[in-house]
Amino acid sequence: MEAGATGPSAEADLADLPERICALASGRYENLAIHVDWNGISGFRRSVLEETMHIPAGKTRSYGWVAAKVGHPRAGRAVGRIMATNPLPLVVPCHRVVGSNGSLGGYGGGLPMKEALLRAEGVTEPAPLKGLPPHRSA
């Protein structure tokens, strides 16, 4: 994925986007691998979003960890606010960012969706999924 791309994705690159989103949600795909145009997003916000894109599928990091990685170790709450307003929640995988105590925190798509995405990616440790019932297939 080219996190710093300044040009738009070619239409052909987006043709199978719905299929890739379904694959991502079912754990068969690590990321959507599309170009991101960061124009208009700068500074701390951009650093946080770009760092979040580097969190591997199946892993979680805390808001404080992301803050420290971008050089602002005391800005965990600010990272949380950025995650809450993430304009590309599946491309910039904010579902992989959790509270320092392992709690899920929040997610624009709702906590059940955040849990489902994490479970689909293979996150099985109880800490990031604490407080939520086991995933049940319908």
C-alpha positions in Angstrom: 0.0 0.0 0.0 1.3 3.4 -0.8 0.3 5.4 2.2 1.7 8.6 0.9 0.3 8.5 -2.6 -0.8 11.9 -3.9 -2.7 10.8 -6.9 -6.0 9.1 -7.1 -6.3 5.3 -7.5 -6.8 4.2 -11.1 -10.4 3.1 -11.7 -9.1 -0.4 -12.5 -7.5 -0.5 -9.0 -11.0 0.0 -7.4 -13.0 -2.3 -9.6 -12.9 -5.2 -7.2 -13.1 -3.0 -4.0 -16.4 -4.5 -2.8 -15.0 -8.1 -3.1 -11.9 -7.0 -1.2 -14.0 -5.4 1.6 -15.9 -8.7 2.0 -12.6 -10.6 2.0 -11.2 -8.2 4.6 -14.2 -8.6 6.9 -14.0 -12.4 6.6 -10.3 -12.5 7.4 -9.1 -13.5 4.0 -7.3 -10.2 3.2 -4.9 -8.1 5.2 -5.7 -4.7 3.8 -7.4 -3.0 0.9 -4.1 -2.0 -0.8 -5.4 1.2 -2.4 -3.7 4.5 -2.9 -4.5 7.1 -0.3 -4.5 10.8 -1.2 -3.3 12.5 1.9 -3.8 16.0 0.5 -5.7 18.1 3.0 -4.6 15.9 6.0 -1.4 17.1 7.7 0.5 17.2 10.9 -0.3 15.1 13.8 -3.5 13.7 12.3 -1.8 12.5 9.2 1.1 11.0 11.2 -1.4 9.0 13.3 -3.4 7.8 10.3 -0.3 6.8 8.4 1.1 4.9 11.5 -2.2 3.1 12.0 -1.9 1.8 8.4 1.3 -0.1 9.5 -0.4 -2.1 12.2 -0.4 -5.6 10.9 -3.6 -7.6 10.5 -4.2 -9.8 13.5 -2.4 -7.4 15.8 -3.6 -4.6 18.1 -1.9 -1.5 19.4 -3.0 0.9 22.1 -3.9 4.6 21.5 -0.9 5.4 23.7 1.4 3.2 21.6 0.3 5.0 18.4 0.8 8.4 20.1 4.4 7.4 21.2 5.2 6.1 17.7 4.4 9.5 16.2 6.4 11.3 18.8 3.7 12.5 21.2 3.6 9.9 24.0 1.1 11.7 26.1 -1.4 12.2 23.3 -3.4 8.9 23.6 -6.7 10.7 23.9 -5.9 12.8 20.8 -5.2 9.6 18.9 -8.6 8.3 20.1 -10.3 11.4 18.7 -8.5 11.0 15.4 -9.5 7.3 15.2 -13.1 8.4 15.9 -13.1 10.6 12.9 -11.1 8.4 10.6 -12.3 9.1 7.1 -11.2 5.7 5.7 -11.9 3.2 8.5 -11.2 0.0 6.6 -8.2 1.4 4.7 -6.7 3.0 7.8 -7.5 0.0 10.2 -8.5 2.0 13.3 -10.2 -1.2 14.5 -6.7 -2.4 15.4 -6.3 0.4 18.0 -7.5 -0.5 21.5 -7.3 0.9 25.0 -4.2 0.4 27.0 -6.1 -2.0 29.3 -7.1 -4.1 26.3 -10.7 -2.7 26.1 -12.0 -2.1 22.6 -12.5 1.7 23.1 -14.9 2.9 20.4 -15.5 2.3 16.7 -17.6 4.3 14.2 -19.2 1.1 12.9 -20.0 0.0 16.5 -18.1 -2.3 18.9 -19.7 -5.5 17.5 -18.2 -4.6 14.1 -14.8 -3.8 15.6 -14.8 -7.1 17.4 -15.9 -9.0 14.2 -13.0 -7.4 12.2 -10.5 -8.3 14.9 -11.7 -11.8 15.2 -11.8 -12.2 11.4 -8.1 -11.1 11.4 -7.3 -13.8 14.0 -7.0 -11.7 17.1 -7.8 -14.3 19.8 -6.1 -13.0 22.9 -8.7 -12.1 25.5 -7.4 -8.7 26.3 -8.5 -6.8 23.2 -11.8 -8.5 23.2 -12.4 -8.3 26.9 -16.0 -7.7 27.8 -17.5 -8.9 24.6 -19.2 -12.3 24.2 -17.6 -14.9 21.9 -18.3 -14.5 18.2 -21.1 -16.7 17.1 -21.9 -17.7 13.5 -25.4 -17.3 12.4 
